[in-house]
Amino acid sequence: MIVIVLENAPPRLRGRLALWLLEVRAGVYVGDFGRRAREYFWQQVVEGIADGNAVIAWRDPGEENGFQFDTCGQNRRMPVDYDGLKLVSFSPEDVAP
């Protein structure tokens, strides 16, 4: 199972993903594909995200929590490795002086 979530993505990228994956909500794409297809979809996202951001999550029984994820684009949530377990860290908000 693959889940891709896009924020502020160009319409062209959203339409491209909709060719292969089911858009269950605006910007949320779901499908059941293997590793090669997942890597291809993610390459399309990374190349086409422009000023937006995205996250992909997929099932991985070999991982402690049973899944893996990756992100691209600017976002306050950043993946960090904590003793082999991938967690999410929040960057502080920019505060205007």
TARAMO-V760196 format. One record per residue. N is the residue number from 1. OMEGA is omega in radians with two decimals (999 if undefined). BURIAL is I if it has 16 or more other C-alpha atoms within 10 Angstrom, else O. Layout:
N OMEGA BURIAL
N OMEGA BURIAL
This chain:
1 3.12 O
2 3.02 I
3 3.08 I
4 3.10 I
5 3.13 I
6 3.00 I
7 3.12 I
8 -3.12 O
9 3.08 I
10 3.13 O
11 -3.14 O
12 3.13 O
13 3.12 I
14 3.12 I
15 3.13 O
16 3.13 O
17 -3.14 I
18 3.06 O
19 -3.03 O
20 -3.03 O
21 3.10 I
22 3.11 O
23 -3.05 I
24 3.01 O
25 3.12 O
26 3.10 O
27 -3.14 I
28 -3.06 I
29 -3.08 I
30 3.07 I
31 3.13 O
32 -3.09 O
33 3.11 O
34 -3.08 O
35 -3.08 O
36 3.11 O
37 3.12 O
38 3.13 I
39 3.10 O
40 3.12 O
41 -3.10 I
42 3.07 I
43 3.10 O
44 3.13 O
45 -3.11 I
46 -3.13 I
47 -3.02 O
48 -3.01 I
49 3.12 I
50 -3.09 O
51 -3.12 O
52 3.06 I
53 -3.07 I
54 3.02 I
55 3.04 I
56 3.08 I
57 3.13 I
58 -3.13 I
59 3.07 O
60 -3.10 O
61 -3.13 O
62 3.14 O
63 -3.13 O
64 -3.10 O
65 3.05 O
66 3.11 O
67 3.03 O
68 3.07 I
69 3.10 I
70 -3.14 O
71 2.99 I
72 -3.10 I
73 -3.11 I
74 -3.14 O
75 3.10 O
76 -3.12 O
77 -3.11 O
78 3.10 O
79 3.08 O
80 3.10 O
81 3.13 O
82 -3.11 O
83 3.09 O
84 3.11 O
85 -3.12 O
86 3.13 I
87 -3.13 O
88 3.08 O
89 3.13 O
90 3.03 O
91 3.11 O
92 3.09 O
93 3.04 O
94 3.14 O
95 -3.14 O
96 -3.13 O
97 999 O
